[in-house]
Amino acid sequence: MRHHLILIICLCAFLTVHAQKKHKFGEFDEKYFEMTHCPIDSSAGAFVILNYGTSRLDHNYEIEFLYHGIIKILNTSEFKRADIKIPYSKNDRVGNFKASTYNFENGEIVESSISRKETLNEELDEDSRSFNFTFPNVKEGSIIEYQYSVNYGSIYRLNTWYFQQSIPTLRSEYRIVIPAFLYYQRLLTGEPLQKADVTYENLPFGNSSQRHQIHEYLALNVPAFKDEVYVAAESDYISKIDFELKETRIPGLAPKKILADSYGAYAKDLSESDYWQRIRDSKFTGETVEVIKSSSDSELATAKALYYFVRDNYEEDYDVNYETLRRVHKEQKGTARELNMVLAAMYNEAGLEVDMVRLSTRAHGKLHPYIPISRKFNYTVVRLKIGEETFLLDASEENIPFGVLPKFCLNGKGLVIAPQEEWVTLEPFKSSGVTYSGDFDVLEDGILEGTLTMRRNGYSAWGFTEDMEDEDEEKYKETFAENRDNWVITDHQIGELEDETKIDEKIELEVEDKLDDLGDILYLNPILMAQIVDNPFKKEERTFPINYGAPNTTTHLYKFNLGDFYEVEELPQPKSVALPNKSGRFLYSVTSSENVITLTCRISISKDEIPAADYPYLKEFYAQIVEKQGEQIVLRRK
């Protein structure tokens, strides 16, 4: 903190007056009015002509971000681009605002400007606001342009710049002017840049001049970042650049490192901090630990009992702000991190070997392979060692059993808070998925009558259980029935979570119109639930991996008793398809015996992540599934 104050005081001795405007508002090539298609993507409904931003120190010695954007609207599918929302802090103000719509009418450019009075400041929460406005007179062929300034980022982390958006971008530029005594680590992901230069120049700064860094980054013809299935975090792959303050070399002061040199150094610093050492000051848990330990016959039994005590009795709550773990323990509520720290303190008091593990959740993005950036970590779990066994635990998640991490934690590796660098693999629960099983009679009028059971296991079971706790069960059943017009449900039961890993949903029903009746010949599609009718992988190629989070299996097991009314005319042929590197398998089989048809269909994904190199195989894998699950059983009426 003392160093931070010195840094601010030193910065306040100067004033940045240097700014350069490379693109003037309202000045762009009229050729864009003639364009009816994006020059780099003919399917796009709009494209970015210019995406330009600068970051610099303002007169308050804060990072001021200035933005200038120009977008061409091609068709109605992208009219939503006319609605702009600019988030900002309650202590900031959006300035330098200009916005206009341009249309080419009767051989002339007609400009429709927006005044400040036509904008809206919306309060999002206690600390956040949004500056909103809508471009007028937007039509197919319009060009919209706007600019603004606001304080984003800080000395320690400059504003992230995204070269890529959900529509194509012809030109994206980012410019930074910052005193040279601030040294930043650059973090670039995604598409390669046409320019990434850093030059130095003496510029006016207060009453004198100061050597500055001038960063200039340019990307041209950047394709749209398309929504893709099975992506844990788009931020891992979208083209962008981030900056973290690495070191300061302020004149007259000794150099100061801000960013640790290695993950080992970072972990060591954490392990020696008073904050994380609190799990070793565990006497406040003594009474609880003593009672539980006295009734357990082994260390593992003690560990499990303490885990379930915290999981089942403590409440995850981010509205409270207790200063000590003792208070968290007393009130039995706190953040996920605090609840896990209390559990670790209990393990420490019980004499068990315990540490905390920092990680980045799946939605938060992957950790950098070698640069330890503290903000990249956003979650904390417990590591427990008993003999040769190691357990990773999160006691803040309801329904998750001992020794299992929630699916959102499964993001590669976690860093142990310890004096030496040590990583743990965040492994998923070994068995997850859904089994659909049904036993049906095919009645004379073509109606299927019987029982359908859905057994959810592992992450599927825990997610479904959480959903049932968050919503009304009867409402769920009502919605389920409404979405299936040809089902007549006579009974619908949802069981309890069994063995902490599975839950059954059982339905008594009649299915109408399932058989396509052509007189003597009838066609039956035997997949009653979760049929894959479209290939989720539609792009020709993919440059980043396919992330499922955890292995999973979907199984269909059905029996159809044809009785005295029908006989088999033709059955689909069996199918077996395997992915490379044992990543997955699809099995399909339909057999008939004594006028009973039995279907077995299983889709197994055995890895949590499949590399982009295997994408063509995965795309074909699902194409085979779609084709096979769409095949019909041919019956003949007796």
ROMAR-857837 format. One record per residue (C-alpha): y, z, x. Coordinates in steps of 0.2 Angstrom, whole numbers. Each point is the difference from the previous one (the first is absolute). Example, Ala and Ser with C-alpha at 12.3 -4.5 7.8 and 13.67 -1.06 7.14 Angstrom:
yy | zz | xx
-22 | 39 | 62
17 | -3 | 6
***
This chain:
yy | zz | xx
0 | 0 | 0
12 | 4 | 14
-3 | -17 | 8
4 | -8 | -17
16 | 9 | -1
5 | -6 | 18
-4 | -17 | -5
11 | 0 | -15
14 | 8 | 9
-1 | -14 | 14
-1 | -13 | -13
16 | 6 | -8
9 | -3 | 16
-1 | -18 | -4
4 | -12 | -15
-8 | -17 | -2
12 | -13 | -5
-11 | -15 | 5
-7 | -10 | -14
-4 | -19 | -1
-2 | -10 | -16
-11 | -14 | 3
-2 | -6 | -18
15 | -1 | -11
-2 | 3 | -19
0 | -16 | -10
-3 | -11 | 14
-17 | -9 | -1
-6 | -18 | 1
2 | -9 | -17
-16 | -9 | 3
-9 | 15 | -8
7 | -5 | -17
-10 | -16 | 1
-17 | 9 | 4
-12 | 1 | -14
-14 | 7 | 11
-1 | 12 | 15
-1 | -10 | 16
-14 | 11 | 7
-10 | 4 | -16
1 | -12 | -15
-8 | 13 | -12
14 | 13 | 3
11 | 4 | -15
14 | 6 | 11
4 | 1 | 19
11 | 9 | 11
13 | -11 | 9
7 | 15 | 10
-5 | 18 | 3
12 | 7 | 12
3 | 19 | 5
9 | 10 | 14
-1 | 18 | 5
14 | 9 | 10
8 | 16 | 1
14 | 3 | -13
16 | 10 | 1
-10 | 16 | -5
-12 | -3 | 15
-14 | -4 | -12
-10 | -16 | -1
8 | -13 | -12
-11 | -14 | -6
9 | -16 | -7
-10 | -12 | -10
3 | -18 | -5
-13 | -10 | -10
0 | -18 | -8
-14 | -5 | -12
-4 | -17 | -8
-8 | 2 | -18
-11 | -14 | -4
-8 | 4 | -16
-1 | 13 | -14
-14 | 10 | 8
12 | 7 | 13
15 | 4 | -11
-4 | 18 | 3
8 | -3 | 17
17 | 2 | -9
-3 | 18 | -3
5 | 10 | 16
-3 | 19 | 3
6 | 7 | 16
-6 | 18 | 4
11 | 12 | 9
2 | 18 | 3
12 | 11 | -11
11 | 3 | 16
2 | -18 | 3
10 | -14 | -8
-3 | -19 | -2
14 | -9 | 8
6 | -18 | 4
-8 | -6 | -16
1 | -18 | -5
-12 | -10 | -11
1 | -17 | -8
-10 | -13 | -9
2 | -18 | 4
-4 | -15 | -11
2 | -19 | 3
8 | -7 | -16
8 | -17 | -3
1 | -3 | 19
8 | 17 | 4
-5 | 17 | 6
4 | 13 | -14
0 | 18 | 7
-2 | 15 | -12
5 | 16 | 10
-5 | 18 | -4
13 | 13 | 0
-3 | 18 | 6
3 | 5 | -18
-15 | -10 | -6
-12 | 11 | 11
-9 | 16 | -4
-4 | 15 | 10
-16 | 8 | -6
-6 | 17 | 4
-19 | -1 | 5
-2 | 19 | 5
9 | 14 | 8
3 | -9 | 16
-2 | -19 | -4
11 | -12 | -9
-1 | -19 | -3
14 | -13 | 0
-5 | -13 | -14
7 | -16 | -5
-6 | -16 | -8
6 | -18 | 5
8 | -9 | -15
-3 | -18 | -5
-17 | -2 | 10
-9 | -16 | -4
-13 | -11 | 8
8 | -6 | 16
13 | 14 | 1
4 | 8 | 17
4 | 18 | 0
8 | 9 | 15
5 | 18 | 3
5 | 12 | 14
2 | 19 | 1
1 | 14 | 13
-8 | 17 | -1
-6 | 14 | 12
-19 | -3 | 3
-10 | 7 | 14
6 | 12 | 14
3 | 1 | 18
-19 | 5 | 2
-7 | -14 | -11
10 | -16 | -3
-2 | -9 | -17
-16 | -10 | -1
3 | -19 | -2
-12 | -10 | -10
-1 | -18 | 5
-12 | -4 | -14
1 | 2 | -18
-10 | -5 | -16
9 | -17 | 0
2 | -12 | 15
14 | 3 | 12
9 | -14 | 10
10 | 11 | 11
0 | 19 | 3
11 | 8 | 13
2 | 18 | 6
14 | 5 | 12
2 | 18 | 7
15 | 6 | 10
-3 | 17 | 8
6 | 10 | 15
-11 | -4 | 15
-4 | 18 | 3
-12 | 0 | -15
-17 | -7 | 5
-11 | -6 | -14
-18 | -4 | -2
-2 | -17 | -10
-15 | -1 | -12
-3 | -18 | -6
-13 | -5 | -12
-5 | -16 | -9
7 | -18 | 3
6 | -5 | 18
19 | -1 | 2
10 | -15 | 6
12 | 12 | 9
-1 | 18 | 6
14 | 3 | 13
8 | 16 | 6
16 | -3 | 10
14 | 12 | 6
18 | -1 | -1
15 | 12 | 2
9 | 2 | -16
14 | 11 | -7
-6 | 17 | -4
13 | 14 | -4
14 | -1 | 12
-10 | -9 | 14
-14 | -12 | 1
-19 | 4 | 0
-15 | -10 | 5
-9 | -5 | -15
-17 | -8 | -4
0 | -15 | -12
-16 | -4 | -8
-2 | -17 | -8
-16 | -4 | -10
-3 | -17 | -9
-15 | -6 | -11
0 | -18 | -7
-10 | -7 | -14
-9 | 16 | -4
-14 | -2 | -13
0 | 11 | -16
-10 | 16 | 2
-13 | -2 | -14
-8 | 14 | -10
-18 | 2 | 6
-14 | 10 | -6
-8 | 14 | 11
15 | 3 | 10
3 | 18 | 4
18 | -1 | 5
11 | -16 | 0
11 | 8 | 13
-14 | -2 | 13
1 | -19 | -1
17 | -6 | -7
12 | -7 | 13
12 | 13 | 5
8 | 10 | 14
2 | 19 | 2
10 | 10 | 13
-4 | 18 | 6
12 | 9 | 12
-10 | 2 | 16
12 | 7 | 12
19 | 5 | 2
10 | -2 | 16
16 | 6 | -5
13 | 0 | 14
2 | 17 | 8
-16 | 7 | -7
-18 | -1 | 6
-11 | -13 | -8
-9 | 7 | -15
-17 | -7 | -7
-1 | -1 | -19
-17 | -9 | -1
-15 | 7 | 8
-8 | -10 | 14
-17 | 1 | -8
-10 | 6 | -15
-7 | 14 | 12
17 | 6 | 4
5 | -1 | -18
-15 | 10 | -6
3 | 13 | 14
18 | 2 | -6
-6 | 3 | -18
-14 | 12 | 5
13 | 11 | 9
13 | 0 | -14
2 | 16 | -10
-2 | -10 | -16
-18 | -5 | 3
-4 | 16 | 9
1 | 9 | -16
-18 | -4 | -4
-4 | 12 | 14
10 | 14 | -8
-13 | 2 | -13
0 | 19 | -4
8 | -3 | -17
-16 | -8 | -6
-11 | 14 | 7
-4 | 8 | -17
-6 | -16 | -8
-10 | -5 | 15
-8 | 16 | 1
-6 | 0 | -18
-7 | -18 | 1
-8 | 2 | 17
-9 | 16 | -5
-9 | -9 | -14
-5 | -15 | 11
-15 | -1 | 11
6 | -13 | 13
15 | -8 | 7
-3 | -16 | -10
-1 | 10 | -16
16 | 10 | 4
9 | -17 | 4
-5 | -7 | -16
4 | 15 | -10
18 | 1 | 7
2 | -19 | -3
-4 | 1 | -18
10 | 16 | -2
16 | -9 | 6
-4 | -16 | -9
-4 | 8 | -17
14 | 13 | 0
15 | -7 | 9
12 | -12 | -8
8 | -15 | 9
18 | 2 | -3
15 | -9 | 8
14 | 8 | -10
-3 | 17 | 9
7 | 3 | 17
-8 | 16 | 8
5 | 4 | 18
-17 | 8 | 5
-18 | -3 | -2
-2 | 18 | -6
11 | -5 | -15
-10 | -16 | -4
-16 | 11 | 1
8 | 13 | -11
6 | -12 | -13
-15 | -12 | 1
11 | -15 | 0
8 | -12 | 13
0 | -17 | 7
-17 | -8 | 5
4 | 3 | 18
4 | 18 | -3
-16 | 3 | -11
-10 | -8 | 14
9 | 11 | 13
-5 | 16 | -10
-18 | -6 | 0
1 | -2 | 19
7 | 17 | 1
-14 | 7 | -10
-13 | -9 | 11
9 | 7 | 16
-1 | 18 | -8
-18 | -3 | -3
-3 | -4 | 18
-4 | -18 | -3
6 | -14 | 12
14 | -9 | -9
14 | -12 | 3
13 | -11 | -10
-1 | -19 | 0
15 | -11 | -3
-3 | -17 | -8
9 | -14 | -9
-7 | -4 | -17
-5 | -17 | -5
15 | -4 | -10
11 | 6 | 14
-7 | -12 | 13
-9 | 0 | 16
5 | 10 | 15
7 | -9 | 15
-14 | -2 | 13
9 | 8 | 14
18 | 5 | -5
0 | 17 | -8
13 | 0 | -14
1 | 16 | -10
5 | -8 | -16
-15 | -11 | 0
-10 | 16 | -4
1 | 6 | -18
-15 | 10 | -4
-10 | 15 | 7
-18 | 5 | -2
-11 | 13 | 8
-13 | -2 | 13
-14 | 13 | 1
-14 | 1 | 13
-16 | 10 | -3
-12 | -2 | 13
-3 | -19 | 3
7 | -5 | -17
18 | -5 | -3
8 | 0 | -17
17 | -7 | -6
7 | 8 | -15
14 | -1 | -13
0 | 15 | -12
15 | -7 | -9
-10 | -13 | -10
-9 | 5 | -16
-18 | -5 | -2
-2 | -6 | 19
-15 | 10 | 7
-2 | 9 | 16
0 | -12 | 15
7 | -15 | -8
18 | -8 | 2
9 | -8 | -15
0 | -19 | 0
19 | -1 | 4
-3 | 9 | 17
-13 | -13 | 6
12 | -9 | 12
-9 | -2 | 17
2 | 16 | 10
10 | 16 | 0
8 | 10 | 14
-6 | 17 | 4
14 | 13 | 3
-7 | 6 | 17
6 | 2 | 18
-10 | -16 | 4
0 | -17 | -8
-15 | 0 | -13
-3 | -12 | -14
-12 | 2 | -15
-6 | -15 | -10
4 | 2 | -19
-17 | -5 | -7
-3 | -3 | -18
-12 | 8 | -12
-17 | -10 | 3
-3 | -5 | -18
12 | -6 | -13
0 | -12 | -15
-5 | -3 | -18
-17 | -3 | -7
0 | -8 | -18
-16 | 2 | -8
-5 | -6 | -18
-15 | -1 | -11
3 | -12 | -15
-10 | -7 | -14
4 | -18 | -5
1 | 1 | -19
-4 | -15 | -12
18 | -3 | -3
4 | -1 | 18
8 | 17 | 2
-4 | 10 | 15
-4 | 18 | -4
-3 | 14 | 12
7 | 12 | 13
12 | -3 | 15
1 | 12 | 14
14 | 0 | 14
-4 | 11 | 14
14 | 2 | 12
-3 | 7 | 18
10 | 6 | 14
18 | -6 | 0
-2 | -9 | -16
-6 | 16 | -8
14 | 11 | 7
13 | -13 | -5
-7 | -1 | -18
0 | 19 | -1
18 | 1 | 6
5 | -13 | -13
-9 | 10 | -14
9 | 16 | 5
17 | -10 | 0
-2 | -8 | -17
-7 | 4 | -17
-19 | -4 | -1
1 | -6 | -18
14 | -12 | 4
-10 | -7 | 14
-15 | -3 | -12
12 | -8 | -13
7 | -12 | 13
-17 | -4 | 6
-6 | -5 | -17
16 | -10 | -4
-2 | -10 | 16
-17 | -6 | -6
1 | -9 | -17
-18 | -5 | -1
-7 | 18 | 3
-4 | 12 | -14
-1 | 17 | 9
-9 | 13 | -10
0 | 14 | 13
10 | 2 | 17
-4 | 15 | 11
8 | 4 | 17
-10 | 13 | 10
5 | 12 | 13
1 | -2 | 19
-18 | 3 | 6
-4 | 6 | 18
18 | -3 | 4
-3 | -19 | 3
-5 | -9 | -17
6 | -1 | -18
-8 | -9 | -15
8 | -9 | -14
-12 | -4 | -14
3 | -12 | -15
-11 | -4 | -15
6 | -17 | -7
-3 | -16 | -8
6 | -16 | 9
5 | -14 | -12
2 | -19 | 5
-8 | 3 | 17
-13 | -14 | -4
7 | -17 | -1
-11 | -7 | -14
-4 | -18 | -1
-13 | 0 | -13
-18 | 1 | 8
8 | 3 | 18
11 | 15 | 4
9 | 4 | 16
2 | 18 | 6
12 | 6 | 14
-9 | 16 | 6
15 | 8 | 9
8 | 12 | -12
12 | 9 | 10
11 | -4 | 16
-5 | -18 | 1
10 | -9 | 14
7 | -16 | -8
13 | -4 | 13
-2 | -1 | 19
13 | 14 | 6
2 | -10 | 16
9 | -16 | -4
10 | -4 | 16
-7 | -13 | 12
2 | 12 | 15
5 | 18 | 3
7 | 7 | 16
-3 | 19 | -3
-16 | 10 | -4
-7 | 3 | -17
1 | 19 | -3
-11 | 8 | -13
4 | 18 | 5
-18 | 5 | -1
-17 | -9 | -2
-5 | -2 | -18
-14 | -7 | -11
0 | -7 | -17
-16 | -1 | -9
-6 | -7 | -17
-17 | 5 | -7
-3 | -7 | -17
-15 | -2 | -12
0 | -11 | -15
-15 | 1 | -12
-2 | -16 | -9
-12 | 7 | -13
-8 | -12 | -12
16 | -11 | -2
2 | -9 | 16
-9 | -6 | 16
6 | -5 | 17
4 | -19 | 2
8 | 1 | 18
6 | 14 | 12
13 | -1 | 14
-8 | -2 | 17
1 | 15 | 12
14 | 1 | 13
2 | 9 | 16
16 | -2 | 11
5 | 10 | 15
16 | 2 | 9
1 | -1 | 19
-2 | 16 | 11
-9 | 9 | -14
17 | 2 | -10
-7 | -3 | -17
-14 | -8 | -11
-2 | -7 | -17
-16 | 1 | -9
-4 | -8 | -17
-17 | -1 | -9
-5 | -3 | -18
-18 | 2 | -5
-10 | 0 | -17
-16 | 10 | -4
-7 | 2 | -18
16 | -7 | -8
11 | 13 | 9
13 | -7 | 12
5 | 10 | 15
16 | -3 | 10
4 | 7 | 17
17 | -4 | 8
7 | 9 | 15
16 | -3 | 10
1 | 11 | 15
15 | 1 | 12
-7 | 10 | 15
16 | 1 | 10
17 | 7 | -3
9 | -14 | 8
-5 | -18 | 3
9 | -10 | 14
10 | -15 | -5
-11 | -12 | 10
-14 | 3 | -13
12 | -4 | -14
-8 | -18 | -3
-17 | 9 | -2
7 | 13 | -12
9 | -13 | -11
-17 | -10 | -1
-9 | 16 | -4
11 | 4 | -15
-1 | -18 | -5
-19 | 1 | -1
2 | 17 | -10
11 | -8 | -13
-11 | -15 | -2
-16 | 10 | -1
7 | 13 | -12
6 | -14 | -11
-17 | -7 | -3
-9 | 2 | -17
-17 | 5 | -5
-7 | -14 | -12
-10 | 7 | -15
-10 | -9 | -13
-1 | 6 | -18
-18 | 3 | -5
***
